[in-house]
Amino acid sequence: MLDVPKEVSVAVSISNPPRIFESVTELVGRTPMVQIHSHNVPGVEIFAKLESFNPGGSVKDRPALRMIQEGLKNGKLTKDKAILDATSGNTGIAYAMIGAALGYRVVLALPANVSDERKRILKSFNAEVHFSSEMEGSDGAILLARELYKKDPEKYFVPDQYNNPENPKAHTLTTAEEIMELLGDRITHFAAGIGTSGTLIGTGKRLKEMKPSIKVVAMEPSQPFHGLEGLKHMASSIVPGIYDKNSYDQHIDIDTDESYEWVKVLARKEGILAGLSSGGAMAGCVQLAKEIKKGCIVTIFPDSGDKYLSTRVWE
Ligand SMILES: Cc1ncc(COP(=O)(O)O)c(C=O)c1O
């Protein structure tokens, strides 16, 4: 006889009846929240929002969609223009996916060393890709996007995710509300990694408005060269215009090796094949959990691990 654990149940949801959508863009947001158990701090609960469930596969679908929608609303994005931006990958995939769905050309500047899987995904959506030096990280991509724009400003609509207030606003209007709806009564801390900082700033701001006792925690790689794709080491980077040091309560440095360890634990103990910055989020949350000893931390897992299978984490 098979040894089936008694407490395992198969949840069958009938609360979300099947629906037909006009476009894949309608599937952005309302991602699932999952409790993470494999940490050793019994007084603290950790919950992660699995942003890989967005149609483009990452948290960046939310700001990309909002910035494009605002561009259409204010007339800056017209049919004759291409969407141009600098991106370390996921925002590019989001633009490329949304551009394909809405019928807009997408031109991207990204560091040459982003994973091969990402490059292939962008190609599949027919985005035009320009590579900056791998030595310059995401800053090189920002400078390259500026050069492309300067050569032909009439040709492009530039959402400019690093400086566009609609980036954090996407999270204020969606991510924060979704977290509150599920865990508003319990959440004590919201902790997120920072790239453009849109997720942390936008979500944190609205959570604090709704429940001022919530502590907002920024998690950042401890080194300039960190290998945690999507995250920024602020002290050695071009600081995004939307970044606001005063909008969070605490800052945690995350170690790359520990983050990679967590990527493996998440896959092997939780069944979550998560991206590298999700491992970083867990490394930071566990540090925080050990410090607070009691509470409920909500974090973001920005994307899934399938785009990183060829990176050194899995070698
Ligand atoms: C994998 C990954 N993690 C984290 C982030 C950081 O999110 P944010 O730009 O909202 O700070 C990004 C952003 O591109 C990302 O792609």
The ligand as an SDF file (V2000), in Angstrom:
LIG
                    3D

 16 16  0  0  0  0  0  0  0  0999 V2000
   13.9510   38.9230  -11.1190 C   0  0  0  0  0  0  0  0  0  0  0  0
   13.6950   40.2660  -10.5370 C   0  0  0  0  0  0  0  0  0  0  0  0
   13.7220   40.4140   -9.2170 N   0  0  0  0  0  0  0  0  0  0  0  0
   13.5230   41.6000   -8.6220 C   0  0  0  0  0  0  0  0  0  0  0  0
   13.2750   42.7360   -9.3530 C   0  0  0  0  0  0  0  0  0  0  0  0
   13.1050   44.0420   -8.6330 C   0  0  0  0  0  0  0  0  0  0  0  0
   11.8350   44.6240   -8.7790 O   0  0  0  0  0  0  0  0  0  0  0  0
   11.7000   46.1880   -8.7610 P   0  0  0  0  0  0  0  0  0  0  0  0
   12.2150   46.6960  -10.0730 O   0  0  0  0  0  0  0  0  0  0  0  0
   10.2370   46.4380   -8.6320 O   0  0  0  0  0  0  0  0  0  0  0  0
   12.4980   46.7360   -7.6410 O   0  0  0  0  0  0  0  0  0  0  0  0
   13.2560   42.6320  -10.7390 C   0  0  0  0  0  0  0  0  0  0  0  0
   13.0820   43.8100  -11.5430 C   0  0  0  0  0  0  0  0  0  0  0  0
   13.3300   43.8370  -12.7360 O   0  0  0  0  0  0  0  0  0  0  0  0
   13.4670   41.3780  -11.3460 C   0  0  0  0  0  0  0  0  0  0  0  0
   13.4620   41.2280  -12.6840 O   0  0  0  0  0  0  0  0  0  0  0  0
  1  2  1  0
  2  3  1  0
  2 15  2  0
  3  4  2  0
  4  5  1  0
  5  6  1  0
  5 12  2  0
  6  7  1  0
  7  8  1  0
  8  9  2  0
  8 10  1  0
  8 11  1  0
 12 13  1  0
 12 15  1  0
 13 14  2  0
 15 16  1  0
M  END
$$$$
